Each structure stands twice: as C-alpha cells, then as structure tokens.
Amino acid sequence: MAQAGERIIRVYRPSLIVLCGPGASGKSSFAARHFRPTQVISSDFCRALVCDDEWDQRYHQQAFALVNFLIGQRLSINRLCVVDSTALTPEARRSLLDMARKFRVRIEIFMFNIPLEKCLDFDRRRERYVGPKVIEEHFQLYNQAQVSVRTEGFDQILDLHEEDLTSVRIEILYRPVFGLKQKSPGRDRG
C-alpha cells in the first residue's frame, strides 16, 4: 500500500533499467537506495575495476566493455540490471537498447529531471566533485536526450523529479523470459 505522497514504480526482473541524467543529479544515490548493490552496474565502479581510478576517462572504452559484459552475464540468467551511468548520448543508449533486444527483456529509462541549480548544489556537497563546467555540459546533453529518448525504442520512459528522489518506492516483479538457453548449476547437458 502506498504511503501518502509516495510514488510506486514497478519494474520487472529480468529487465534493463537505464539511469539517465547529468552528473550530480542523484542517480547513484537513487540506485543505492532502491536496488541491491549486485543489481546496479556502475560505469564509475567498472572504470575503477579496470584502471584503479573511477575518474580516469582514458579507459572509457574498457570500462564500458566491462559494463556490457556484466549486463550480458546478468541478463543471460534472468536478472535485473540497473545501469548507473549518465547515458547522455544516443550512442550510449543504443548499445543498451541493443543488449535488451538481444536478451528479449524490457528496457526502461529513468530520466533524472533535476534542475541545473540543484545538480550544481549536489555536486558542491559531494566527495566526488566534478565542477560546474562538466555539470553544465551534461545538462545541455540531458536536454537533448529528453527529446530523443522518446523515439529510441524504450519500453517505458519515467521522469523523476527532485521530490521523487526520496519519495519513490520501487517494486520488483518477477517475469520469466522463455526461450533463453540456460544451464543449471552443476549440470551440463551439452
């Protein structure tokens, strides 16, 4: 039962959920609040795994190869994947759409529609400060993304506003995917 002022969002397992928004819009905090750590695939964390530094943009290609590998592994066994990256470019979103189609799962995008001033404020208060120039560039890309995502093929587009960051409740519903080849643990039938 929903509490007063609470918005319930139902998502399916398996599915692919893309968090899209400028830096410091609350994506990582939202993901940590609503999903298991194992369900969240963070581009920053993958970059740190690749090169020991989540800030080092020189290893963007390798970090996203790891992101895509993890998505593929999880979707191949009917798990929920929540991709925590900015997802600000059509190319970044297209690769995620392709993964969802490959595994025949639902793909949703959560659009973090947070005002620029609030993102700048969040950025100033967080440990991993990126600065106004980056946030403003992200915000411009985000404004473009708000238009283009409507035609890209997402199964659902959810707009999240500042008040949603703390008042939303996520419900995960199980929906099996049939026809994907899966192995049982400890059994190999060829």
C-alpha positions as MATLAB code, in Angstrom:
seq = 'MAQAGERIIRVYRPSLIVLCGPGASGKSSFAARHFRPTQVISSDFCRALVCDDEWDQRYHQQAFALVNFLIGQRLSINRLCVVDSTALTPEARRSLLDMARKFRVRIEIFMFNIPLEKCLDFDRRRERYVGPKVIEEHFQLYNQAQVSVRTEGFDQILDLHEEDLTSVRIEILYRPVFGLKQKSPGRDRG';
ca = [
       0.000    0.000    0.000;
       1.373    3.401   -0.980;
       2.047    5.951    1.736;
       0.703    9.490    1.278;
       2.872   11.292   -1.259;
       4.653    8.083   -2.232;
       5.007    7.145   -5.899;
       5.300    3.426   -6.664;
       7.305    2.326   -9.682;
       7.039   -1.306  -10.711;
       9.927   -2.859  -12.597;
      10.424   -6.379  -13.854;
      13.103   -8.933  -13.283;
      14.614   -9.517  -15.758;
      14.857   -6.118  -17.355;
      17.362   -3.406  -18.082;
      16.893   -0.053  -16.382;
      18.935    2.887  -17.610;
      19.511    5.846  -15.285;
      19.906    8.972  -17.433;
      20.852   12.372  -16.105;
      23.636   14.879  -15.646;
      26.374   14.274  -13.129;
      25.235   15.037   -9.567;
      21.547   14.557  -10.379;
      21.163   11.839   -7.738;
      21.377    8.705   -9.918;
      23.864    6.775   -7.771;
      22.134    7.668   -4.513;
      18.782    6.673   -6.006;
      20.205    3.354   -7.229;
      21.771    2.620   -3.834;
      18.516    3.450   -2.049;
      16.236    1.322   -4.227;
      18.233   -1.595   -5.627;
      20.607   -4.263   -4.376;
      24.292   -3.455   -4.937;
      24.512   -6.528   -7.169;
      21.738   -5.195   -9.415;
      23.484   -1.871  -10.061;
      26.141   -1.774  -12.755;
      28.026    1.484  -12.318;
      30.260    2.824  -15.079;
      32.378    4.566  -12.423;
      32.856    1.331  -10.480;
      33.730   -0.541  -13.684;
      36.262    2.165  -14.578;
      37.824    1.742  -11.116;
      37.980   -2.019  -11.618;
      39.731   -1.535  -14.950;
      42.303    1.121  -14.014;
      42.060    1.693  -10.235;
      40.616    5.193  -10.740;
      36.930    5.879  -11.403;
      37.853    9.379  -12.604;
      40.299    8.312  -15.329;
      38.393    8.882  -18.579;
      41.247    7.466  -20.693;
      39.810    3.993  -20.087;
      36.246    4.756  -21.127;
      36.194    2.011  -23.786;
      37.473   -0.678  -21.425;
      35.116    0.399  -18.634;
      32.077    0.166  -20.901;
      33.220   -3.170  -22.286;
      33.061   -4.379  -18.675;
      29.643   -2.725  -18.155;
      28.300   -4.519  -21.246;
      29.879   -7.825  -20.203;
      28.227   -7.651  -16.779;
      24.868   -6.734  -18.302;
      25.116   -9.705  -20.654;
      26.025  -12.098  -17.863;
      23.156  -10.965  -15.653;
      20.533  -10.878  -18.394;
      21.575  -14.345  -19.580;
      20.342  -15.690  -16.228;
      17.204  -13.513  -15.975;
      18.499  -10.896  -13.549;
      17.618   -7.226  -13.181;
      20.268   -4.754  -14.384;
      20.273   -1.104  -13.347;
      22.848    0.824  -15.363;
      24.242    3.776  -13.419;
      25.946    5.994  -15.989;
      24.957    9.341  -17.413;
      23.551    7.696  -20.623;
      23.507   11.173  -22.187;
      24.390   10.266  -25.777;
      22.257    8.383  -28.307;
      25.197    6.018  -28.917;
      25.423    5.053  -25.239;
      21.683    4.409  -25.086;
      21.680    2.498  -28.396;
      24.173   -0.056  -27.081;
      21.930   -0.636  -24.045;
      18.830   -0.937  -26.242;
      20.694   -3.498  -28.364;
      21.578   -5.535  -25.260;
      17.956   -5.569  -24.082;
      16.733   -6.659  -27.519;
      19.392   -9.369  -27.726;
      18.172  -10.872  -24.460;
      14.495  -10.084  -25.182;
      13.937   -8.168  -21.981;
      12.110   -4.977  -21.191;
      14.198   -1.779  -21.155;
      13.185    1.315  -19.245;
      14.881    4.655  -18.859;
      14.613    6.749  -15.725;
      15.120   10.404  -16.672;
      16.530   12.407  -13.750;
      14.826   15.726  -14.411;
      16.641   17.702  -11.731;
      17.185   21.471  -12.122;
      20.700   22.608  -13.022;
      20.997   24.654   -9.817;
      20.187   21.574   -7.727;
      22.768   19.462   -9.609;
      25.396   22.148   -9.012;
      24.448   22.220   -5.325;
      24.594   18.394   -5.068;
      27.994   18.470   -6.787;
      29.441   21.025   -4.341;
      28.373   18.878   -1.384;
      29.604   15.511   -2.574;
      33.008   13.936   -2.150;
      33.460   13.338   -5.879;
      33.197   16.958   -7.084;
      33.313   17.369  -10.893;
      32.736   21.122  -11.160;
      30.229   23.435  -12.847;
      31.697   23.156  -16.360;
      31.107   19.382  -16.529;
      27.667   19.602  -14.908;
      26.589   22.350  -17.323;
      27.817   20.328  -20.337;
      25.945   17.294  -19.034;
      22.834   19.399  -18.527;
      22.886   20.523  -22.190;
      23.243   16.905  -23.339;
      20.454   15.895  -20.985;
      18.107   18.496  -22.501;
      18.795   16.978  -25.941;
      18.278   13.466  -24.549;
      14.861   14.390  -23.163;
      13.651   14.833  -26.736;
      15.489   11.986  -28.471;
      14.705    9.201  -25.962;
      11.031    9.448  -26.962;
      11.834    7.896  -30.360;
      14.628    5.472  -29.460;
      12.543    2.423  -28.575;
      12.451    2.285  -24.787;
       9.571    0.239  -23.392;
       8.952    2.895  -20.759;
      10.281    6.358  -20.011;
       9.906    7.543  -16.420;
      10.537   11.142  -15.470;
      11.900   11.573  -11.964;
      11.889   14.970  -10.298;
      13.641   16.195   -7.181;
      10.803   15.150   -4.858;
      10.879   11.632   -6.369;
      14.456   11.058   -5.260;
      13.250   10.337   -1.724;
       9.531    9.579   -2.103;
       9.546    6.851   -4.760;
       9.182    3.199   -3.831;
      10.379    0.541   -6.256;
       8.578   -2.796   -6.510;
      10.335   -5.558   -8.414;
       8.063   -8.087  -10.094;
       9.335  -11.383  -11.461;
       8.620  -12.053  -15.142;
      10.353  -15.123  -16.562;
      11.823  -14.984  -20.035;
      11.329  -18.162  -22.005;
      13.478  -19.373  -24.828;
      16.852  -18.254  -23.491;
      19.317  -21.083  -23.203;
      20.328  -21.514  -19.563;
      22.423  -24.070  -17.762;
      21.561  -25.478  -14.380;
      24.313  -25.259  -11.771;
      26.468  -28.385  -11.796;
      24.789  -29.835  -14.876;
      25.999  -29.763  -18.425;
      23.629  -31.265  -20.938;
      25.575  -30.135  -23.966;
];
